[in-house]
Amino acid sequence: MLEFKGVSRLVEGRVHIHATDLALQKGTMNVLLGPTLAGKTSLMRLMAGLDKPTTGTIHWDGRDVTGMRVQDRKVAMVYQQFINYPAMSVYDNIASPMRLMGISGAEIDRAVKGTAEMLKLTPFLQRKPLELSGGQQQRCALARALVKGAGLVLLDEPLANLDYKLREELRAEIPKIFEESGAIFVYATTEPEEALLLGGHTATLWEGRVTQFGATPQVYRQPADATTARVFSDPPMNFVTAVKNGAQITLGDVKAPVMGAMAALPDGTYRAGFRANHLTLDRESASAVAFPSTIIVTEITGSESFLHLHHGADRWVGLVHGVQHLAPGAQVNVWLDPAHVYLFGQDGRLVAPAPYAMAA
């Protein structure tokens, strides 16, 4: 187990990581999810031993390794800008860390071929990295990290520079790889969809703070607060003032029925949140309510369209099916089912999960 106990990191008086408690179990996939500059890479550098914490301690299997050099830790890292040795064959690239460790040739050969087979690199072992596709080059870098037998494998946005097809292939492969290795995998990404595809556990980060950590589907469906909900939504979650009064809740200026855990809340003012894909242009359920809105701009992505719109003083984004040709300034009704609404208190903490999330 890798454990952070009150770990923080300050650089020239600026907080990069606030005091953090975090425990990662062996044989698990752990996703660090957050926007650029949220602290993902800073957290990974602390895990690897590349940086020392300003406060707190880091433990590996109960042993304090806070001051241990990165060279003395069984850690492997793969970066967004994957690095291979261009003059070496794929075989020699993968074998290089084991040779530095003084491992016998027979053991190296067994490990390289086994890892290459797992990563579908066997036909390319005698090629040079520049003779491979981008995805194959990234798999070569990943194989070199895995062959070290590291107990901790850190993947810092490793698929960001690959095209869509390659990203999809490797996203599917990486969870299988980690299951076979038994190591702790830590994978940094800015994309909520990627976190959901990888599964395992997710830590959401915002401005150097871990806002929530838990099983990925649970963090997605039951975010602890509005910040976590914003981080774990793409586009970010939409918000509107909500006033509960008995069996009715007013969202902005639109009245809707109270549903699910909302019913147990005292009457009062809350902050309602809902994801972009839960806004629709047609009424898709009997409980849905309409919000008169003004189109700001429409982005067509292919089979779906992003609607940037104003409802009163609030600016929302909807993700709707189909190609929608809606001009700026167009007046439309967008529909929202209260079953998809989260309620947050004035302090930002979740007070009522969306009913659909509790039923999932």
ZAMARGU-4260 file (C-alpha; in steps of 0.2 Angstrom, whole numbers, plus 5000, padded with zeros to 4 digits):
<rodrens>
0) 5000/5000/5000 | 5006/5018/4996 | 5000/5030/5009 | 5001/5049/5011 | 4999/5056/5028
5) 4996/5075/5029 | 5007/5077/5013 | 5009/5095/5006 | 5020/5103/4994 | 5025/5122/4993
10) 5036/5129/4980 | 5042/5147/4984 | 5028/5150/4996 | 5015/5144/4983 | 5004/5129/4988
15) 5005/5116/4974 | 4997/5102/4985 | 4987/5105/5001 | 4988/5093/5015 | 4983/5076/5008
20) 4979/5060/5016 | 4977/5046/5003 | 4979/5027/5003 | 4982/5017/4987 | 4980/4998/4988
25) 4991/4985/4978 | 4984/4979/4962 | 4973/4994/4959 | 4970/5006/4946 | 4969/5024/4952
30) 4964/5039/4942 | 4969/5057/4946 | 4956/5067/4937 | 4957/5086/4936 | 4960/5101/4924
35) 4977/5107/4920 | 4986/5114/4935 | 4975/5105/4947 | 4990/5096/4955 | 4990/5079/4946
40) 5009/5079/4941 | 5014/5087/4957 | 5005/5073/4967 | 5014/5060/4955 | 5031/5068/4958
45) 5028/5066/4977 | 5023/5048/4974 | 5039/5044/4964 | 5051/5053/4976 | 5056/5066/4963
50) 5050/5079/4975 | 5050/5080/4994 | 5034/5085/5003 | 5035/5101/5013 | 5024/5093/5027
55) 5019/5075/5030 | 5025/5058/5027 | 5024/5045/5013 | 5023/5026/5017 | 5026/5011/5007
60) 5019/4994/5015 | 5021/5003/5032 | 5038/5009/5029 | 5042/5028/5029 | 5050/5032/5012
65) 5048/5051/5013 | 5067/5054/5011 | 5071/5039/5000 | 5078/5044/4983 | 5069/5039/4967
70) 5083/5028/4961 | 5080/5017/4977 | 5061/5015/4974 | 5053/5002/4963 | 5044/5016/4953
75) 5041/5017/4934 | 5034/5032/4925 | 5027/5035/4908 | 5024/5053/4902 | 5012/5061/4889
80) 5028/5064/4879 | 5033/5045/4878 | 5052/5042/4877 | 5061/5028/4868 | 5079/5026/4863
85) 5079/5028/4844 | 5095/5019/4841 | 5090/5004/4850 | 5078/4990/4844 | 5061/4988/4853
90) 5068/4973/4862 | 5083/4983/4868 | 5072/4997/4874 | 5062/4986/4884 | 5077/4977/4891
95) 5087/4992/4896 | 5081/4995/4914 | 5084/4976/4918 | 5102/4977/4911 | 5105/4992/4922
100) 5099/4982/4937 | 5112/4968/4932 | 5099/4954/4929 | 5104/4939/4920 | 5101/4938/4901
105) 5090/4923/4902 | 5078/4932/4914 | 5079/4948/4904 | 5074/4938/4888 | 5059/4929/4897
110) 5053/4946/4904 | 5054/4956/4888 | 5046/4943/4878 | 5032/4940/4891 | 5029/4959/4892
115) 5029/4961/4873 | 5016/4948/4871 | 5005/4956/4884 | 5006/4973/4875 | 5005/4965/4857
120) 5023/4970/4853 | 5030/4953/4849 | 5031/4956/4829 | 5040/4972/4832 | 5054/4967/4844
125) 5068/4969/4831 | 5062/4986/4824 | 5067/5003/4829 | 5055/5014/4838 | 5053/5026/4824
130) 5047/5012/4813 | 5032/5010/4824 | 5015/5019/4825 | 5012/5031/4839 | 5002/5019/4848
135) 5015/5005/4847 | 5029/5018/4852 | 5019/5022/4868 | 5016/5003/4871 | 5035/5001/4870
140) 5038/5015/4883 | 5024/5006/4894 | 5033/4989/4892 | 5049/4997/4898 | 5041/5003/4913
145) 5032/4987/4917 | 5047/4976/4914 | 5056/4984/4929 | 5044/4975/4941 | 5039/4991/4949
150) 5027/4991/4963 | 5021/5008/4957 | 5018/5013/4939 | 5014/5031/4936 | 5005/5036/4919
155) 5005/5055/4917 | 4992/5058/4903 | 5000/5045/4892 | 4987/5044/4878 | 4985/5063/4876
160) 4995/5064/4860 | 4988/5049/4852 | 4974/5049/4839 | 4956/5044/4844 | 4957/5026/4838
165) 4974/5023/4847 | 4968/5030/4863 | 4952/5019/4863 | 4963/5004/4860 | 4975/5008/4874
170) 4961/5013/4886 | 4954/4996/4884 | 4971/4987/4886 | 4978/4997/4901 | 4966/4990/4914
175) 4970/4972/4908 | 4988/4976/4910 | 4987/4982/4927 | 4977/4967/4933 | 4991/4955/4927
180) 5005/4965/4934 | 4998/4967/4952 | 5006/4984/4954 | 4998/5000/4959 | 4994/5010/4944
185) 4991/5029/4945 | 4984/5037/4929 | 4982/5056/4927 | 4969/5063/4915 | 4959/5078/4912
190) 4945/5068/4904 | 4930/5062/4915 | 4926/5050/4901 | 4943/5042/4902 | 4941/5040/4921
195) 4925/5031/4918 | 4932/5019/4905 | 4947/5015/4916 | 4936/5011/4931 | 4945/5007/4947
200) 4946/5021/4959 | 4947/5040/4956 | 4954/5055/4965 | 4947/5071/4959 | 4958/5086/4961
205) 4955/5105/4961 | 4968/5118/4964 | 4980/5106/4973 | 4967/5098/4984 | 4960/5080/4983
210) 4941/5084/4984 | 4936/5065/4984 | 4943/5048/4982 | 4933/5032/4980 | 4927/5019/4967
215) 4925/5028/4951 | 4907/5025/4948 | 4903/5031/4965 | 4913/5047/4964 | 4904/5050/4947
220) 4886/5047/4953 | 4888/5054/4971 | 4900/5068/4971 | 4904/5074/4988 | 4903/5093/4983
225) 4899/5105/4969 | 4918/5106/4965 | 4920/5087/4963 | 4904/5087/4952 | 4911/5101/4941
230) 4928/5091/4939 | 4919/5075/4935 | 4908/5082/4921 | 4913/5086/4903 | 4907/5099/4900
235) 4907/5105/4918 | 4891/5103/4928 | 4877/5116/4925 | 4871/5125/4941 | 4856/5135/4946
240) 4848/5142/4962 | 4835/5130/4969 | 4821/5134/4982 | 4812/5119/4990 | 4795/5122/4997
245) 4786/5107/5002 | 4783/5095/4987 | 4789/5108/4975 | 4806/5114/4970 | 4809/5130/4960
250) 4824/5129/4949 | 4828/5147/4944 | 4811/5152/4939 | 4804/5135/4934 | 4794/5124/4946
255) 4797/5106/4947 | 4791/5091/4958 | 4802/5086/4972 | 4810/5069/4969 | 4820/5056/4979
260) 4831/5062/4993 | 4826/5080/4990 | 4810/5076/5000 | 4819/5074/5016 | 4827/5091/5015
265) 4821/5106/5025 | 4813/5119/5015 | 4825/5133/5009 | 4838/5138/4996 | 4850/5126/4988
270) 4861/5125/4973 | 4855/5113/4960 | 4867/5105/4948 | 4864/5094/4932 | 4875/5087/4918
275) 4875/5093/4900 | 4868/5077/4893 | 4853/5078/4904 | 4846/5093/4895 | 4836/5089/4880
280) 4826/5098/4866 | 4811/5086/4867 | 4801/5081/4883 | 4808/5063/4886 | 4799/5060/4902
285) 4782/5065/4911 | 4791/5073/4925 | 4803/5084/4914 | 4800/5103/4915 | 4804/5116/4901
290) 4817/5130/4903 | 4815/5145/4890 | 4832/5148/4884 | 4842/5159/4872 | 4856/5150/4861
295) 4873/5158/4862 | 4882/5146/4850 | 4880/5129/4844 | 4894/5117/4841 | 4891/5102/4830
300) 4902/5087/4834 | 4895/5074/4822 | 4881/5064/4830 | 4879/5076/4844 | 4878/5095/4847
305) 4884/5106/4861 | 4871/5120/4865 | 4879/5135/4874 | 4864/5145/4881 | 4857/5157/4893
310) 4843/5154/4905 | 4840/5170/4913 | 4856/5175/4921 | 4863/5158/4921 | 4874/5151/4907
315) 4872/5132/4903 | 4879/5119/4891 | 4868/5106/4884 | 4874/5090/4875 | 4860/5084/4864
320) 4858/5071/4850 | 4859/5074/4832 | 4865/5089/4821 | 4856/5104/4828 | 4856/5120/4817
325) 4852/5133/4830 | 4857/5151/4827 | 4864/5163/4840 | 4849/5172/4848 | 4837/5158/4844
330) 4824/5155/4857 | 4821/5137/4863 | 4814/5127/4877 | 4826/5114/4884 | 4819/5101/4895
335) 4826/5093/4912 | 4820/5079/4922 | 4822/5083/4941 | 4827/5065/4943 | 4844/5071/4936
340) 4846/5085/4948 | 4859/5085/4962 | 4856/5097/4977 | 4871/5105/4986 | 4870/5116/5002
345) 4876/5134/5004 | 4893/5127/5008 | 4894/5117/4992 | 4892/5100/5000 | 4881/5087/4992
350) 4864/5086/5002 | 4854/5076/4990 | 4861/5065/4976 | 4851/5064/4959 | 4837/5051/4961
355) 4844/5042/4945 | 4861/5040/4952 | 4854/5032/4968 | 4844/5019/4957 | 4859/5015/4946
</rodrens>
